[in-house]
Amino acid sequence: MSPYISFDRAKWAELRNAVPMTLSESDIQELRGVNERLSMDEAVDIYLPLSRLLNLYIEARQSRNSVLHKFLDSNDSAPPFIIGIAGSVAVGKSTTARIIRTLLSRWENHPKVDLVTTDGFLFSKSELDKRGIMHRKGFPESYDTKRLVKFLTDVKAGKGNVEVPVYSHITYDITDEVKKIDKPDVIIIEGLNVLQSGLDYPNKPASTFISDFLDFSIYVDAESDVIEKWYVERFLEFRQGAFTKPGSYFSHYTLLSESEAVDKAKNIWQSINGQNLAENILPTKDRAQLILKKGQDHAVEKVMLRK
């Protein structure tokens, strides 16, 4: 007996229930990530039904908040509805987060939707070096879990202008910038560690989990060997793009031949990202309320919704 209801692509697409498409082809192009093949069909068949489901959950939470405020005779603003999106490096969770954010922001009852990535809560390079875990970046111990939990506590408490540190994929480090989250209707939080228990330093289990604050959770899934292939392809794309930018931490990879770059990408996957997936990310999949299972062409083939 599975705790999930399973839908093939066609059955899931039927659940759109006449929700109108509010995205143009140019929107799809803008939302697509590196080495992603997000299409209009994918948006219509997968993400419109998902936006409808999420909207129903948000409406139910808003109704519950109204009842509670009436009972308490309170005029305090309602806490945001928080959606967590987890999955491996290179599986496309950032693209999923962006398209869900855009679709949800076009529903009238919750127009203010913010997106936060947990990358901003990684320890800085200097701190990772100090702890001797630079090679473990992305693993649970590389995150400032206390700061992330404090952020979630503050936004759930209704605080305004809560600051989020900003991460640069060019310098591979935390920047001096901050992003301010000011009482949105919905927050989407995306990252490797969204469904993990997390660790407090030094390597002891955290007492509070990120998932404690989530109102809905999504896991973006694919077979591990398929994700590895996508990771290598993305690495080669970055080698021609992001790695060439001034100040790029990975600029030295542009000097590699293509075969050397492929070997390097496979080595990084096998020693870091693949290991992290197997040990820390994949075991959290069954904690998600909804799983999007992708095939080799990046398209979602199956949707699993927790009963």
Steps between C-alpha positions, in 0.01 A plus 500: 500500500648832389430824685486670158242524223688458172409683179645454153551816300165484320295440815677780686447742209123441524505653848576842352119548502497793255755708693611757240861517383643836604851445364620590152767320301743779592420441870585132455832592337585733788408244768696216342826409677837401354467169315126487579242422233198667655228519234154653480356146504684432827360820649146413392502127583699505825524845654149634439340208688764541770427872531130418534573248777725745684242776466240276664740430788574872537130589495434243771780645714370855444152390605640337813695817581180706465320273746787522747520881473125527554520277807793697643356836389837571339598716203854362473614411149486129417829310475613411150425161348841331462573252219821297511662360185775240539703278270849435368746737340418526125153343527325827411352601834594868444301506176210332679517765774504787250203379298293425812581846635394666176176304468399548865570875486231529231223370725303795643483374859879474551683731257812554712721192464868496598765243413789420736778250437683331785831571320499832683520312830817311413795594717746734329810360331716629783281328759494174302880515474526569872289192575689291245185411305538695175490166316165432671322806365134415451508228767286562813791625712584775248180696572440754772185316606444720804490811283263334253266388778513853650398643160206259474398570859496875432295481180252260659468746791395769251812715523565741214820562303668180615848481348627208292869470410575487127722232346704548182549201270773701327723556805371181667449695822260705710491864388461822699150543359177407676152438365207626707184295539212725603186310597422319174190288451713201398867409539663230290819368655715287272813301576676170551433501873135607515374161622809406703527500876811719489787531745604748762874551542689292595324218314210444734139462378302823487208529740280674241469398135431714192205272425337608827417831329378365165133503403565295186808317372610385154784267402632516142622151411678307225718191483848566640682405179276735304573788740873430468466532121319832541767619744777430250305674222440801725867511598594523131242778452643693796848454355389710204297744708512567875856369540626765253363795699744732683566383856366149437626254759498230231679692223782241498258244359481700176859394429405132485434318176148367459601144589690627806195705600274195470738297717517781756121535513457125549760502776326788682168320467628168630702644788264778611157549343414136436612406850296782652196391298528140616575575865301814580258609228335190353412359847279808555286442188221317682458793739365711213129550446548493124768339282568603139676209325689602186611289205819526298365790290444715815121470463293389800367149433328428832357701788455349844273677749491399865156376606 
